[in-house]
Amino acid sequence: MKPPVVELADVYLKFGDNEILRGVNLRVEDGERLVVLGQSGGGKSTILRLILGMLQPTSGSVRVRGHEIPHMSRRRLNLLRQRIGMVYQYSALISSMTVRDNLALPLEELTRKKRKEMDELIVKNLQRVGMEEHLDKLPSELSGGMRKRVSLARAMMLEPELILYDEPSAGLDPIISSVIDELMVAVSEHSGAASIIVTHELESAFKVATRMTMLYEGVIIADGTPDEFRQHPDERVRNFIEGTPPEDLSFDI
């Protein structure tokens, strides 16, 4: 039996006196689309950085497929990262490279595939996101939504077991956001890859999630299906979902 795709156990993270995460426990299985909700600056994206090994926890365990991330050598960590796709908040495409070259980059750096095989994979993944006609364009020639779709295609180039999304709808209009949501679901269902989606866009969250978790002041206070979140008894969860401030918040105007 395979270990979970991702498992965080009793994870704490501190920067000086600032405690970002306080005893976080999280488990993600194959095919799940886990949406991580929470206030801005509350540690959501920090979880992604821990999974990628970009940050080390102060204490606790961070595992990907049973491998303890903080204890891995740089070489083994880079090998493991080949199984993880990342879609960044602002696409993070290299501005001086064409769409084709941006997608080729992970294959050139991490595999020994021949050019013909790389080109076939590039076209296949661009077709998945409806961007195959834009192979030779630069990122500056694309709209924000188009850049996001290219970023998603790039994340799929190494056929990952896990795709991480950091605010995938940020800066997009509602129609394009809906397109990105549909693509995330389609990629998940086609590939079987697990997904972790960090977002504060509630409409998007409820569309894509098979499971949701909410981080509040460094602690996970809720975890369940979208339907369970809609009816959650915790006032902090309801306030977040309904967009209403806490009762004890007042203004003197």
N, C-alpha and C positions, 0 to 999 in steps of 0.2 A: 504493500500500500504506500502510495506516494505521501510524503509529508506535505503540509499546507504550502501553497505558493508563497505566502508571507505570514510570519508570526512574530508579533511583538509581545513580550512578556515582562510586565512590571517595569516599563521603561520610564526612567527619569532623565531629564535634560536640564542642566543649569548653566547659565552664563553669569559667573560671579554670584550675586545675590538674586538674580532674576531666574525664577523657576519657570521654564517653558512647558515642560511635560511632567506630570506627577502620577506615576504609576499606570501608564497606558498599557492596556492589554487589547490586542487586535489580532484577528485571524482571517485570512482570505483564502478561499478555495478556488480550484479551477472553474473558469466560466463565470464566476461572480463579477458583478459590477458594483463595487462598493463606493458610495458617495460619502465623502467626509465633509460635514457641515460645521460651521462655527463662525464666530466673529472674526473680523479682520485682525491679523496679528496674533491670533490665538493658538498658533502652532500647527495649523493644518499642513502647510507646505513643508514644515520641518519634518513631518513624518515621511514625506517623499524623499527628502535628503538623507534621512537615516537609512531608508531602504536601499538607496543608491550608494551608501558608504561615504557620502560627502560630509556627513557629520557623525560623530561618535557619541553614543549615549553616556551620560554620567554614570548610570547603572542600569541594569536590566539586559534583556536579550533581544536582538533583532536578527531574525533568520529569514532567508529566502531559500525555499526548497530544502530546509534543514541545515543550511550552511550559516554559521554564525558570522554575520557581516563584520562586526568590529575586530574579529580575530583573524581575518583573511589577509594574506599577503597582497601586495599591489597587483601582482601578476594574476593571482586567482580571482581577485575582485574584478579585474578587467574582463576575464573570461566569463564570469557570472553576469556582468553587465550586458554581454552580448545577448542574453536571454530576456532583457528588459528593454522595452521601448518607452521613450519619453516624449510627450507633447508639451512644450513649454508655453507659458502664458502668452508670450508675444512671438511665438513661432520659432525664434532663434535660428532662422536660416542665414547662411553666409551671403552677405549682400553682393559680393563680387563674383559669385558662382551662379550658374544657371540652375534651373530646377533639376535638370538631369544630373549635374555635378553634385548638387546638394544631396541627392538620393544615393549617388554612387559612393559618397565619402565613407559611410560606415562599412560598406563592402570592401573598399580599397584598404581601409585601415585594419579591418578585423578578419578578413577572409582571404582566400587565394583564388577566388573565382575569376574566370576569364571574362574579357570585355563583353563577348556575345551573351554570356549567361547573365552578367550584370545588367545589360541593356534589356533583356527579357524581363528580369525582375522589376526593373524601374518602370517599364511600360505596364506591367501587370498591376503594380501597386498604385500607379497613377490612375489606371482605369477604375480601380476600386473606389476612388474618391472623385471621379469625373474630371480629372485634370490632365489627361493624356495629350491634349492638344497644346499644352503649355510647356512642353519639354525644354525648349531652348530660351525661355524667358528668364529674366532676372527677377528676384523678389520685388524690386522696386516697381516692376511693371504689373504686379498683381495686387488685387484688393486684399483687405485684411482677412476676409473669409477664405479667399483663394490660398493665401499664405498658410492659413491654419490647416486647410485640406492637404497641402503639400507636406506640412509638418507631420500630419497623421500618416501620410504615405511613407515618409522617411522612417517613422517609428516602427513600421511594419516590415522594413527591408530585411531584417534578420529573423523574421518569423518568431517573435518573442512569445514567451509564456505569460508575460506580465506587461501591461501597458499602464504607465502612470500619466495622468493628465493634471496639469496645474492651471486651474481657471481657464478651461478650454473655450468658454464663451465670452471671455473678457474683451470688451471693446467692439463687440459685434452687434449688429442690429437684430431684432427678434426673428426675422425670416432666416437670416444666415445662421443664427444660433440654433434654430430648429433643424437646419440642414446638418450642422455639426453633431447635434444630438442623435439624429438618425444614423449618421455615419458611425458614431461610437457604438451604437447598438448593433449595427450590421457587422462591423469588424469583430466585435465580441462573439456574435453568434456564428460567424463564418469560421473564425480561427480557433474558438474555444479558449482564447487567452483570458486570464483574469484581468480586471481593470480596477484601478483605484483613481477616483475622480475627486479632486479638491475643487470645491466651488461654493460660492455664496448665492448663485443664481437658482432660486428655488424651483422655478418652472422647469428648468433644465434638469435639476436634480431628480425631480419626481418622474420625469420622462425616461431617464436612462438607468436609474438604480434598480438593482434586484435587492439591494440591502443598503441601509443608511446608518451612519453613526454620527454622533454630534460631540464635538470637543468644546468644553466650556472651562475656561481658566485652567487649562492643562490637564483636565480629567475628562474621560468619556462618560457622559451622563445618560446617553441613550444609544441603543443599537437594535435595529429591527428592520422589518420590511417597510416600504413606503406607506402601506395602509396602517401599519402600527404607529408610524410617526404622525400621521394625520390625526390620530386619536390618542396621542401620548398624554399621560396624566401629569408629567412634569411641567410646571408653569414656565420654566426657562425654555423648554423645547417649544411649547405652544406660542410663547411670545416671539420666538425667532421665526417660526413658520408663518405666523399671522402678521408679523411685522409690527407688533405692538410693544411699546416700552414697558418695563416693569412698573408695577403700581407705586413703588417707593421712589420712582424717579420724578422729580418735580423741578420746575423752572421758576425763577423769580424775575419776571420781566416788568 
